[in-house]
Amino acid sequence: MLGYIVRRLITAVIVVLGVTAVSFAILHFLSPTPAYAVLGTKATHAAVVSWNKQHGYDRPEIVQFFSYLGNLVQLNFGYSYKLNQSVAALFNEDVGRSAYLSGAALVLSLIIAVPLGIAQAVKRNSPGDYAATAINFTLYSMPSFFLGLILIQLFALDLNIFPVGVGDNITTAWQAITHPRQLCLPIVTLALLNVASFSRYMRSSALDELAQDYIRLARAKGLSERAVLFRHLLRNASLPVITLVGLSIPTLLAGNLLIEYLFNYSGLGLLFYNALGNEDYNILLAYVLVGAILTVLGNLIADLAIATADPRVRLD
Amino acid sequence: MTEPRKTGSQELEELGTAALSVPGPSRGLSELTPDGGEVQAIASGWRLALREFASNRLAVICLALLLLLVLFCFLGPLFYHTDQTYTNILNTNLPPSGSHLLGTDENGFDELGRIMVGGQAAFEVGGFASGVAIVIGTLYGAISGLVGGFVDGLLMRFVDILLSIPFLLIVLVIATKYSGTVVEISLILGVFTWLVPARLVRGEVLTLRTRDFVLAAQTMGSSRARLIYRHLIPNAMSVTIVNVTFLIADSILSLAYLGVLGEGLTPPHTSWGDMLGNAQTYVQNGYWWLVYPVGACLVFVVLAFNLVGDALRDAVDVRLQRR
């Protein structure tokens, strides 16, 4: 087990290094220097050269990469010349709100998807199962943006239960938590998208488990159906969810971007979106990197968690 | 090529095992030849997969509707003439009527005509991006699997690295610099979606390369290039064809996301995502015709490609299981 963890950690570090190199290369290819963004597009060549020299953008790319890497280790993600703030400070401001949105959506989607998938498997091929599958398939194919628009139309404009967007008064994660009415639509939109894929996996996983001998044994020894489902099936059928949660990080990040844009909820996604318009490449690079590192970490943690939770998983 | 006369599942089963699991044709033929009757052609694996696919009614309906929608988008403008180039500020945001079947948008463009134009972009990008991805992915995967060893490990780690970069984020960043034409967006999408097909093809090649026919070809002195394009790629084709449908769905969805966030095609070109993104402003005004028709088209196309892909996978899986 220890050997496995060490080996997995080493691969993860290599992948993170590779991801940093590739992202850095792509973004530096797109925008070698932020000089024009800072000095204006009409800046003279001499001004750009001297700005580059002053800020270290005249060094060879490989030197710049390693100095970026060195900063990264100290959690220094560079400087946003557009917003005149360090990227780390900007992230620090927004990370709580985004984490709350993603986290709440993830929890909500699990609360819906796990029981739904099991119920579908138990009552497989019933009208209810078909209906749920149809809805899941539609949600799975639906752009989060369109789903958000439908929910806004329905619950904000027609029924007037929730506000159309998140108000400007929400400035901290704590305020977001204490104003559930404002955050309800964004969280539900993001959660529904995950429900679609989660419950599909839950259904097939529960179907597999239902056919196992231990379920038959549990029934044969006279356990109530509820005990069979909750005590025996739930635990075993939920194992793939660990992997799914680990794999859902890129989806959550992309979802955050669109949901924050649609509901005007200031978080990391909206910061990224604004940086796209401003061509603020230091923010873009940092966010892509954070996303990639989270993805690698998510896979790693999921693999380790499944190895711990499931004794059948043999590590060699 | 004659169709077997009976298409009952029993006979299909027999045909499947006969055609796929028996090394030489002789045993299968003798079992299938009716006494004194003519010899029937044995259904090929592809034919079986096709029949399996055809038995999935939902997928067939989806495929038919998709074809209709393609015709609607590409041929529709020939019959339903609309101006999709010049804005008309006198006719903005008109509700559906006889002259504008789905109303007009904020620039005075006819919405139905615009859905056709946006649909063309969706299908073009879907087809082109998935084509790019499948070509790169197949070659990469085949080479990696065939060469094996250290090179294989290196090539696959590179795939791991690229897969770890959040797809939509990196595509958005690149699109800010390059977006504009269908070709550019397709290339950007294709360059970041070949990873999954590469993995799949590599997996197939790893099992194929130990099979007798590949060993035989090697013994007879086939070069690696010939081995790849003559033996490995054709045999890994079933996996890639299934994957293409999912790739098309993903590319169309990604194009929509790019459009919504304003990084899609440049005017006068438009995509369904661009239209949805613009319509967002008008939801509060109750201009439903700007939101739901185009959204429904988008959801249907992605859903249909996913369903067709699922059915294809089932069909091909059956073939693989019987092999």
Interface residues (C-beta under 8 A of the other chain):
Chain A: I14 V15 V16 G18 V19 V22 S23 I26 L27 L30 S31 F137 T138 Y140 S141 M142 P143 F145 F146 L149 I150 I152 Q153 L157 V164 P250 L253 A254 L257 L258 Y261 L262 F272 Y273 L276 G277 E279 L284 Y287 V288 G291 A292 T295 V296 N299
Chain B: R157 F158 D160 I161 L162 S164 I165 P166 F167 L168 L169 I170 L172 V173 I174 T176 K177 A249 L253 A256 Y257 V260 L261 G262 E263 G273 L276 G277 A279 Q280 V283 Q284 G286 W288 V291 G295 L298 V299 V302 L303 N306 L307
